[in-house]
Amino acid sequence: MHNRNTRADVLLLIVATIWGLAFVAQRMGMDHLGPFGFNAARFLLGAVSLLPLLLIFKPAKQDNFSALTKGGALAGFVLFMGATLQQAGLVYTTASNAGFITGLYIMLVPFFGLAIGERTQSNTWIGAALGVVGLYLLSVNEALSINPGDLLVLAGAGAWAVHVLLLSRLAPRFDNLRLAISQFLVCAVLSGIAAILFEWETLQFNNFSATLGPIIYAGLFSVGIAYTLQVVAQKDAPPSHAAIIMSLEAVFAALGGWLLLSEQLNSRELMGCGLMLAGMLISQLPLKKLFRQSQQV
């Protein structure tokens, strides 16, 4: 069991690395394509890359096609909103900022869960307070103005939180692989329609070929490979381990932005990132359980 847990943690760390570096690919994708066109290509590639897995992983039960279609459409729409806001935000902000701000969805999930009757622990409030202070230091400058890209990514984090809560209700009802492919296809179709309506002038073969590298990474690796590894790993990883390790994607986004895009963070922004990461980690730690264990020692 210990070896399985260790393997799961390593796989989740790989997932966090892939997702963190995906912010760099998404930022580079904006050089030639608009947010809708880029997302349409990456999620279509991601969905197609998962299709061969249908031949390998057989569902334990037969899904109701109509119910699966409705669930996939709903999840795909929320995914479309989150991906669109995040991708549009990357036009105006850095991969580093986007990575840390997106990571706040980890703290938003329990808050949104209050609306459907789920309980929120005290560590979530502590983590949220640190996250708010960190967000202020990262995104609000001395002139008290905020980067519009950071606001868009923050709104996207809210959509990701809703998406997590939605999948927590849908995942037990359907085969996870088929649900994932369904939502990715819906997101790709919605993004494609929006691209035709609002970004028609950029939908040229030369633009797609010039962005092929970022599309392959953000679609095949971030969507296809990372999703598969996440599903495999979370069978053996405790939820708290998974959430904490996956929050490290923000760190890898910052490292990727620094190494590949020459992005720099000043001391104020670094402090903000540190507080946000601390907030993400604290929000996932079982503080009451740890306190009780310390009292028993």
Secondary structure, DSSP 8 states (H G I E B T S, - for coil): -HHHHHHHHHHHHHHHHHHHHHHHHHHHHTTTS-HHHHHHHHHHHHHHHHGGGGGTS--SS---HHHHHHHHHHHHHHHHHHHHHHHHHTTTS-HHHHHHHHTTHHHHHHHHHGGGT----HHHHHHHHHHHHHHHHHHB-TTS-B-HHHHHHHHHHHHHHHHHHHHHHHTTTS-HHHHHHHHHHHHHHHHHHHHHHH-GGG--HHHHHHTHHHHHIIIIIIIIIHHHHHHHHTTTS-HHHHHHHHTTHHHHHHHHHHHHH-----HHHHHHHHHHHHHHHHHHS-HHHHHHHHHH-
